[in-house]
């Protein structure tokens, strides 16, 4: 399984879709976000994916 890397310019819906797909396949996902903007996008995507 690969790490899902999130940046501050990542589209929230695209990241959420990637997270949901990985969770369906592997039952867990690993997300990497460095910086406040990236963490913000990652958290929003995690909320959408669940």
PQR file of N, CA, C, O and H, with PARSE charges and radii, in Angstrom:
ATOM      1  N   UNK A   1       0.845  -1.185   0.000 -0.4000 1.5000
ATOM      2  CA  UNK A   1       0.000   0.000   0.000 -0.0000 2.0000
ATOM      3  C   UNK A   1       0.886   1.242   0.000  0.5500 1.7000
ATOM      4  O   UNK A   1       1.889   1.299   0.711 -0.5500 1.4000
ATOM      5  N   UNK A   2       0.511   2.221  -0.793 -0.4000 1.5000
ATOM      6  CA  UNK A   2       1.263   3.467  -0.885 -0.0000 2.0000
ATOM      7  C   UNK A   2       0.733   4.495   0.107  0.5500 1.7000
ATOM      8  O   UNK A   2      -0.401   4.404   0.575 -0.5500 1.4000
ATOM      9  H   UNK A   2      -0.304   2.175  -1.370  0.4000 1.0000
ATOM     10  N   UNK A   3       1.567   5.461   0.413 -0.4000 1.5000
ATOM     11  CA  UNK A   3       1.172   6.581   1.262 -0.0000 2.0000
ATOM     12  C   UNK A   3       0.448   7.600   0.392  0.5500 1.7000
ATOM     13  O   UNK A   3       0.910   7.925  -0.702 -0.5500 1.4000
ATOM     14  H   UNK A   3       2.489   5.535   0.033  0.4000 1.0000
ATOM     15  N   UNK A   4      -0.679   8.104   0.872 -0.4000 1.5000
ATOM     16  CA  UNK A   4      -1.402   9.161   0.170 -0.0000 2.0000
ATOM     17  C   UNK A   4      -0.810  10.481   0.644  0.5500 1.7000
ATOM     18  O   UNK A   4      -0.946  10.848   1.811 -0.5500 1.4000
ATOM     19  H   UNK A   4      -1.054   7.840   1.760  0.4000 1.0000
ATOM     20  N   UNK A   5      -0.157  11.188  -0.263 -0.4000 1.5000
ATOM     21  CA  UNK A   5       0.488  12.454   0.086 -0.0000 2.0000
ATOM     22  C   UNK A   5      -0.455  13.604  -0.248  0.5500 1.7000
ATOM     23  O   UNK A   5      -0.987  13.686  -1.355 -0.5500 1.4000
ATOM     24  H   UNK A   5      -0.046  10.890  -1.212  0.4000 1.0000
ATOM     25  N   UNK A   6      -0.653  14.486   0.722 -0.4000 1.5000
ATOM     26  CA  UNK A   6      -1.591  15.595   0.577 -0.0000 2.0000
ATOM     27  C   UNK A   6      -0.827  16.904   0.687  0.5500 1.7000
ATOM     28  O   UNK A   6      -0.004  17.077   1.585 -0.5500 1.4000
ATOM     29  H   UNK A   6      -0.221  14.419   1.621  0.4000 1.0000
ATOM     30  N   UNK A   7      -1.103  17.822  -0.227 -0.4000 1.5000
ATOM     31  CA  UNK A   7      -0.511  19.157  -0.152 -0.0000 2.0000
ATOM     32  C   UNK A   7      -1.622  20.171   0.086  0.5500 1.7000
ATOM     33  O   UNK A   7      -2.805  19.831   0.051 -0.5500 1.4000
ATOM     34  H   UNK A   7      -1.772  17.681  -0.957  0.4000 1.0000
ATOM     35  N   UNK A   8      -1.235  21.397   0.323 -0.4000 1.5000
ATOM     36  CA  UNK A   8      -2.236  22.438   0.587 -0.0000 2.0000
ATOM     37  C   UNK A   8      -3.066  22.750  -0.653  0.5500 1.7000
ATOM     38  O   UNK A   8      -4.146  23.332  -0.542 -0.5500 1.4000
ATOM     39  H   UNK A   8      -0.274  21.672   0.351  0.4000 1.0000
ATOM     40  N   UNK A   9      -2.573  22.367  -1.842 -0.4000 1.5000
ATOM     41  CA  UNK A   9      -3.315  22.626  -3.081 -0.0000 2.0000
ATOM     42  C   UNK A   9      -4.088  21.403  -3.575  0.5500 1.7000
ATOM     43  O   UNK A   9      -4.709  21.451  -4.637 -0.5500 1.4000
ATOM     44  H   UNK A   9      -1.696  21.895  -1.932  0.4000 1.0000
ATOM     45  N   UNK A  10      -4.052  20.311  -2.811 -0.4000 1.5000
ATOM     46  CA  UNK A  10      -4.782  19.101  -3.203 -0.0000 2.0000
ATOM     47  C   UNK A  10      -6.283  19.352  -3.159  0.5500 1.7000
ATOM     48  O   UNK A  10      -6.785  20.031  -2.264 -0.5500 1.4000
ATOM     49  H   UNK A  10      -3.547  20.273  -1.949  0.4000 1.0000
ATOM     50  N   UNK A  11      -7.004  18.785  -4.153 -0.4000 1.5000
ATOM     51  CA  UNK A  11      -8.463  18.882  -4.155 -0.0000 2.0000
ATOM     52  C   UNK A  11      -9.016  17.938  -3.096  0.5500 1.7000
ATOM     53  O   UNK A  11      -8.718  16.744  -3.106 -0.5500 1.4000
ATOM     54  H   UNK A  11      -6.596  18.232  -4.881  0.4000 1.0000
ATOM     55  N   UNK A  12      -9.817  18.470  -2.187 -0.4000 1.5000
ATOM     56  CA  UNK A  12     -10.349  17.697  -1.070 -0.0000 2.0000
ATOM     57  C   UNK A  12     -11.118  16.475  -1.557  0.5500 1.7000
ATOM     58  O   UNK A  12     -10.950  15.381  -1.017 -0.5500 1.4000
ATOM     59  H   UNK A  12     -10.059  19.441  -2.179  0.4000 1.0000
ATOM     60  N   UNK A  13     -11.953  16.651  -2.564 -0.4000 1.5000
ATOM     61  CA  UNK A  13     -12.771  15.535  -3.048 -0.0000 2.0000
ATOM     62  C   UNK A  13     -11.912  14.436  -3.676  0.5500 1.7000
ATOM     63  O   UNK A  13     -12.226  13.254  -3.536 -0.5500 1.4000
ATOM     64  H   UNK A  13     -12.089  17.539  -3.002  0.4000 1.0000
ATOM     65  N   UNK A  14     -10.845  14.808  -4.359 -0.4000 1.5000
ATOM     66  CA  UNK A  14      -9.954  13.816  -4.965 -0.0000 2.0000
ATOM     67  C   UNK A  14      -9.224  13.013  -3.893  0.5500 1.7000
ATOM     68  O   UNK A  14      -9.084  11.795  -4.007 -0.5500 1.4000
ATOM     69  H   UNK A  14     -10.590  15.769  -4.472  0.4000 1.0000
ATOM     70  N   UNK A  15      -8.764  13.695  -2.862 -0.4000 1.5000
ATOM     71  CA  UNK A  15      -8.080  13.010  -1.766 -0.0000 2.0000
ATOM     72  C   UNK A  15      -9.059  12.103  -1.026  0.5500 1.7000
ATOM     73  O   UNK A  15      -8.710  10.981  -0.661 -0.5500 1.4000
ATOM     74  H   UNK A  15      -8.878  14.684  -2.769  0.4000 1.0000
ATOM     75  N   UNK A  16     -10.280  12.583  -0.805 -0.4000 1.5000
ATOM     76  CA  UNK A  16     -11.296  11.774  -0.124 -0.0000 2.0000
ATOM     77  C   UNK A  16     -11.590  10.506  -0.918  0.5500 1.7000
ATOM     78  O   UNK A  16     -11.728   9.429  -0.337 -0.5500 1.4000
ATOM     79  H   UNK A  16     -10.563  13.495  -1.101  0.4000 1.0000
ATOM     80  N   UNK A  17     -11.687  10.623  -2.230 -0.4000 1.5000
ATOM     81  CA  UNK A  17     -11.915   9.452  -3.069 -0.0000 2.0000
ATOM     82  C   UNK A  17     -10.772   8.460  -2.995  0.5500 1.7000
ATOM     83  O   UNK A  17     -10.991   7.250  -2.944 -0.5500 1.4000
ATOM     84  H   UNK A  17     -11.575  11.497  -2.702  0.4000 1.0000
ATOM     85  N   UNK A  18      -9.555   8.972  -2.990 -0.4000 1.5000
ATOM     86  CA  UNK A  18      -8.382   8.102  -2.884 -0.0000 2.0000
ATOM     87  C   UNK A  18      -8.361   7.381  -1.543  0.5500 1.7000
ATOM     88  O   UNK A  18      -8.073   6.186  -1.481 -0.5500 1.4000
ATOM     89  H   UNK A  18      -9.377   9.955  -3.032  0.4000 1.0000
ATOM     90  N   UNK A  19      -8.663   8.103  -0.475 -0.4000 1.5000
ATOM     91  CA  UNK A  19      -8.691   7.501   0.861 -0.0000 2.0000
ATOM     92  C   UNK A  19      -9.769   6.425   0.929  0.5500 1.7000
ATOM     93  O   UNK A  19      -9.515   5.326   1.424 -0.5500 1.4000
ATOM     94  H   UNK A  19      -8.896   9.074  -0.525  0.4000 1.0000
ATOM     95  N   UNK A  20     -10.964   6.727   0.440 -0.4000 1.5000
ATOM     96  CA  UNK A  20     -12.067   5.762   0.478 -0.0000 2.0000
ATOM     97  C   UNK A  20     -11.717   4.503  -0.313  0.5500 1.7000
ATOM     98  O   UNK A  20     -12.007   3.392   0.128 -0.5500 1.4000
ATOM     99  H   UNK A  20     -11.170   7.619   0.039  0.4000 1.0000
ATOM    100  N   UNK A  21     -11.097   4.674  -1.476 -0.4000 1.5000
ATOM    101  CA  UNK A  21     -10.716   3.521  -2.285 -0.0000 2.0000
ATOM    102  C   UNK A  21      -9.687   2.637  -1.599  0.5500 1.7000
ATOM    103  O   UNK A  21      -9.795   1.411  -1.631 -0.5500 1.4000
ATOM    104  H   UNK A  21     -10.861   5.577  -1.835  0.4000 1.0000
ATOM    105  N   UNK A  22      -8.697   3.254  -0.984 -0.4000 1.5000
ATOM    106  CA  UNK A  22      -7.661   2.488  -0.285 -0.0000 2.0000
ATOM    107  C   UNK A  22      -8.256   1.780   0.931  0.5500 1.7000
ATOM    108  O   UNK A  22      -7.909   0.633   1.211 -0.5500 1.4000
ATOM    109  H   UNK A  22      -8.610   4.250  -0.958  0.4000 1.0000
ATOM    110  N   UNK A  23      -9.142   2.452   1.649 -0.4000 1.5000
ATOM    111  CA  UNK A  23      -9.762   1.830   2.820 -0.0000 2.0000
ATOM    112  C   UNK A  23     -10.616   0.637   2.398  0.5500 1.7000
ATOM    113  O   UNK A  23     -10.609  -0.393   3.072 -0.5500 1.4000
ATOM    114  H   UNK A  23      -9.423   3.384   1.421  0.4000 1.0000
ATOM    115  N   UNK A  24     -11.354   0.760   1.289 -0.4000 1.5000
ATOM    116  CA  UNK A  24     -12.157  -0.367   0.795 -0.0000 2.0000
ATOM    117  C   UNK A  24     -11.275  -1.568   0.470  0.5500 1.7000
ATOM    118  O   UNK A  24     -11.642  -2.711   0.743 -0.5500 1.4000
ATOM    119  H   UNK A  24     -11.360   1.597   0.741  0.4000 1.0000
ATOM    120  N   UNK A  25     -10.121  -1.302  -0.108 -0.4000 1.5000
ATOM    121  CA  UNK A  25      -9.242  -2.381  -0.548 -0.0000 2.0000
ATOM    122  C   UNK A  25      -8.402  -2.971   0.585  0.5500 1.7000
ATOM    123  O   UNK A  25      -8.258  -4.189   0.679 -0.5500 1.4000
ATOM    124  H   UNK A  25      -9.822  -0.373  -0.329  0.4000 1.0000
ATOM    125  N   UNK A  26      -7.848  -2.112   1.445 -0.4000 1.5000
ATOM    126  CA  UNK A  26      -6.882  -2.572   2.450 -0.0000 2.0000
ATOM    127  C   UNK A  26      -7.364  -2.465   3.894  0.5500 1.7000
ATOM    128  O   UNK A  26      -6.667  -2.907   4.807 -0.5500 1.4000
ATOM    129  H   UNK A  26      -7.965  -1.122   1.368  0.4000 1.0000
ATOM    130  N   UNK A  27      -8.537  -1.890   4.114 -0.4000 1.5000
ATOM    131  CA  UNK A  27      -9.108  -1.703   5.457 -0.0000 2.0000
ATOM    132  C   UNK A  27      -8.401  -0.636   6.290  0.5500 1.7000
ATOM    133  O   UNK A  27      -8.784  -0.406   7.437 -0.5500 1.4000
ATOM    134  H   UNK A  27      -9.103  -1.530   3.372  0.4000 1.0000
ATOM    135  N   UNK A  28      -7.388   0.012   5.744 -0.4000 1.5000
ATOM    136  CA  UNK A  28      -6.755   1.159   6.406 -0.0000 2.0000
ATOM    137  C   UNK A  28      -6.002   1.977   5.350  0.5500 1.7000
ATOM    138  O   UNK A  28      -5.700   1.484   4.263 -0.5500 1.4000
ATOM    139  H   UNK A  28      -7.077  -0.175   4.812  0.4000 1.0000
ATOM    140  N   UNK A  29      -5.710   3.217   5.688 -0.4000 1.5000
ATOM    141  CA  UNK A  29      -4.990   4.097   4.765 -0.0000 2.0000
ATOM    142  C   UNK A  29      -3.935   4.877   5.535  0.5500 1.7000
ATOM    143  O   UNK A  29      -4.105   5.187   6.714 -0.5500 1.4000
ATOM    144  H   UNK A  29      -5.955   3.618   6.571  0.4000 1.0000
ATOM    145  N   UNK A  30      -2.851   5.185   4.847 -0.4000 1.5000
ATOM    146  CA  UNK A  30      -1.781   5.987   5.434 -0.0000 2.0000
ATOM    147  C   UNK A  30      -1.717   7.308   4.676  0.5500 1.7000
ATOM    148  O   UNK A  30      -1.529   7.330   3.459 -0.5500 1.4000
ATOM    149  H   UNK A  30      -2.713   4.932   3.890  0.4000 1.0000
ATOM    150  N   UNK A  31      -1.874   8.406   5.408 -0.4000 1.5000
ATOM    151  CA  UNK A  31      -1.932   9.734   4.803 -0.0000 2.0000
ATOM    152  C   UNK A  31      -0.779  10.569   5.346  0.5500 1.7000
ATOM    153  O   UNK A  31      -0.520  10.571   6.550 -0.5500 1.4000
ATOM    154  H   UNK A  31      -2.027   8.389   6.396  0.4000 1.0000
ATOM    155  N   UNK A  32      -0.086  11.281   4.454 -0.4000 1.5000
ATOM    156  CA  UNK A  32       1.020  12.146   4.860 -0.0000 2.0000
ATOM    157  C   UNK A  32       0.696  13.581   4.466  0.5500 1.7000
ATOM    158  O   UNK A  32       0.366  13.861   3.313 -0.5500 1.4000
ATOM    159  H   UNK A  32      -0.296  11.280   3.476  0.4000 1.0000
ATOM    160  N   UNK A  33       0.793  14.481   5.431 -0.4000 1.5000
ATOM    161  CA  UNK A  33       0.570  15.907   5.180 -0.0000 2.0000
ATOM    162  C   UNK A  33       1.575  16.696   6.008  0.5500 1.7000
ATOM    163  O   UNK A  33       1.691  16.491   7.216 -0.5500 1.4000
ATOM    164  H   UNK A  33       1.061  14.253   6.367  0.4000 1.0000
ATOM    165  N   UNK A  34       2.291  17.589   5.362 -0.4000 1.5000
ATOM    166  CA  UNK A  34       3.297  18.399   6.053 -0.0000 2.0000
ATOM    167  C   UNK A  34       2.909  19.864   5.898  0.5500 1.7000
ATOM    168  O   UNK A  34       2.796  20.368   4.781 -0.5500 1.4000
ATOM    169  H   UNK A  34       2.197  17.756   4.381  0.4000 1.0000
ATOM    170  N   UNK A  35       2.709  20.533   7.006 -0.4000 1.5000
ATOM    171  CA  UNK A  35       2.334  21.943   6.996 -0.0000 2.0000
ATOM    172  C   UNK A  35       0.866  22.126   7.324  0.5500 1.7000
ATOM    173  O   UNK A  35       0.058  21.211   7.166 -0.5500 1.4000
ATOM    174  H   UNK A  35       2.801  20.123   7.914  0.4000 1.0000
ATOM    175  N   UNK A  36       0.540  23.307   7.776 -0.4000 1.5000
ATOM    176  CA  UNK A  36      -0.816  23.593   8.239 -0.0000 2.0000
ATOM    177  C   UNK A  36      -1.848  23.465   7.127  0.5500 1.7000
ATOM    178  O   UNK A  36      -2.909  22.880   7.340 -0.5500 1.4000
ATOM    179  H   UNK A  36       1.196  24.050   7.904  0.4000 1.0000
ATOM    180  N   UNK A  37      -1.560  23.996   5.954 -0.4000 1.5000
ATOM    181  CA  UNK A  37      -2.506  23.923   4.841 -0.0000 2.0000
ATOM    182  C   UNK A  37      -2.754  22.495   4.392  0.5500 1.7000
ATOM    183  O   UNK A  37      -3.888  22.116   4.100 -0.5500 1.4000
ATOM    184  H   UNK A  37      -0.698  24.471   5.781  0.4000 1.0000
ATOM    185  N   UNK A  38      -1.694  21.706   4.336 -0.4000 1.5000
ATOM    186  CA  UNK A  38      -1.821  20.307   3.928 -0.0000 2.0000
ATOM    187  C   UNK A  38      -2.594  19.499   4.960  0.5500 1.7000
ATOM    188  O   UNK A  38      -3.420  18.659   4.602 -0.5500 1.4000
ATOM    189  H   UNK A  38      -0.772  22.013   4.573  0.4000 1.0000
ATOM    190  N   UNK A  39      -2.332  19.746   6.228 -0.4000 1.5000
ATOM    191  CA  UNK A  39      -3.067  19.047   7.287 -0.0000 2.0000
ATOM    192  C   UNK A  39      -4.540  19.422   7.231  0.5500 1.7000
ATOM    193  O   UNK A  39      -5.400  18.562   7.423 -0.5500 1.4000
ATOM    194  H   UNK A  39      -1.662  20.428   6.519  0.4000 1.0000
ATOM    195  N   UNK A  40      -4.843  20.677   6.973 -0.4000 1.5000
ATOM    196  CA  UNK A  40      -6.227  21.125   6.844 -0.0000 2.0000
ATOM    197  C   UNK A  40      -6.928  20.363   5.721  0.5500 1.7000
ATOM    198  O   UNK A  40      -8.037  19.866   5.914 -0.5500 1.4000
ATOM    199  H   UNK A  40      -4.144  21.375   6.817  0.4000 1.0000
ATOM    200  N   UNK A  41      -6.295  20.266   4.551 -0.4000 1.5000
ATOM    201  CA  UNK A  41      -6.882  19.541   3.425 -0.0000 2.0000
ATOM    202  C   UNK A  41      -7.050  18.060   3.763  0.5500 1.7000
ATOM    203  O   UNK A  41      -8.066  17.458   3.415 -0.5500 1.4000
ATOM    204  H   UNK A  41      -5.394  20.671   4.394  0.4000 1.0000
ATOM    205  N   UNK A  42      -6.068  17.475   4.432 -0.4000 1.5000
ATOM    206  CA  UNK A  42      -6.130  16.056   4.780 -0.0000 2.0000
ATOM    207  C   UNK A  42      -7.273  15.770   5.747  0.5500 1.7000
ATOM    208  O   UNK A  42      -7.990  14.783   5.583 -0.5500 1.4000
ATOM    209  H   UNK A  42      -5.243  17.964   4.714  0.4000 1.0000
ATOM    210  N   UNK A  43      -7.448  16.617   6.746 -0.4000 1.5000
ATOM    211  CA  UNK A  43      -8.524  16.416   7.721 -0.0000 2.0000
ATOM    212  C   UNK A  43      -9.881  16.554   7.046  0.5500 1.7000
ATOM    213  O   UNK A  43     -10.782  15.758   7.310 -0.5500 1.4000
ATOM    214  H   UNK A  43      -6.865  17.419   6.879  0.4000 1.0000
ATOM    215  N   UNK A  44     -10.041  17.545   6.182 -0.4000 1.5000
ATOM    216  CA  UNK A  44     -11.306  17.707   5.458 -0.0000 2.0000
ATOM    217  C   UNK A  44     -11.577  16.482   4.581  0.5500 1.7000
ATOM    218  O   UNK A  44     -12.715  16.019   4.494 -0.5500 1.4000
ATOM    219  H   UNK A  44      -9.309  18.191   5.968  0.4000 1.0000
ATOM    220  N   UNK A  45     -10.541  15.960   3.935 -0.4000 1.5000
ATOM    221  CA  UNK A  45     -10.708  14.778   3.088 -0.0000 2.0000
ATOM    222  C   UNK A  45     -11.074  13.551   3.913  0.5500 1.7000
ATOM    223  O   UNK A  45     -11.911  12.749   3.500 -0.5500 1.4000
ATOM    224  H   UNK A  45      -9.617  16.336   4.005  0.4000 1.0000
ATOM    225  N   UNK A  46     -10.450  13.405   5.078 -0.4000 1.5000
ATOM    226  CA  UNK A  46     -10.778  12.275   5.956 -0.0000 2.0000
ATOM    227  C   UNK A  46     -12.229  12.336   6.410  0.5500 1.7000
ATOM    228  O   UNK A  46     -12.899  11.307   6.495 -0.5500 1.4000
ATOM    229  H   UNK A  46      -9.770  14.056   5.413  0.4000 1.0000
ATOM    230  N   UNK A  47     -12.711  13.523   6.697 -0.4000 1.5000
ATOM    231  CA  UNK A  47     -14.107  13.684   7.107 -0.0000 2.0000
ATOM    232  C   UNK A  47     -15.034  13.288   5.962  0.5500 1.7000
ATOM    233  O   UNK A  47     -16.032  12.603   6.185 -0.5500 1.4000
ATOM    234  H   UNK A  47     -12.166  14.359   6.628  0.4000 1.0000
ATOM    235  N   UNK A  48     -14.717  13.709   4.749 -0.4000 1.5000
ATOM    236  CA  UNK A  48     -15.546  13.361   3.593 -0.0000 2.0000
ATOM    237  C   UNK A  48     -15.501  11.868   3.280  0.5500 1.7000
ATOM    238  O   UNK A  48     -16.499  11.296   2.840 -0.5500 1.4000
ATOM    239  H   UNK A  48     -13.906  14.266   4.568  0.4000 1.0000
ATOM    240  N   UNK A  49     -14.364  11.243   3.502 -0.4000 1.5000
ATOM    241  CA  UNK A  49     -14.192   9.835   3.146 -0.0000 2.0000
ATOM    242  C   UNK A  49     -14.919   8.892   4.095  0.5500 1.7000
ATOM    243  O   UNK A  49     -15.187   7.744   3.739 -0.5500 1.4000
ATOM    244  H   UNK A  49     -13.554  11.708   3.859  0.4000 1.0000
ATOM    245  N   UNK A  50     -15.239   9.357   5.293 -0.4000 1.5000
ATOM    246  CA  UNK A  50     -15.875   8.461   6.270 -0.0000 2.0000
ATOM    247  C   UNK A  50     -17.371   8.569   6.253  0.5500 1.7000
ATOM    248  O   UNK A  50     -18.048   7.880   7.016 -0.5500 1.4000
ATOM    249  H   UNK A  50     -15.020  10.288   5.583  0.4000 1.0000
TER
END
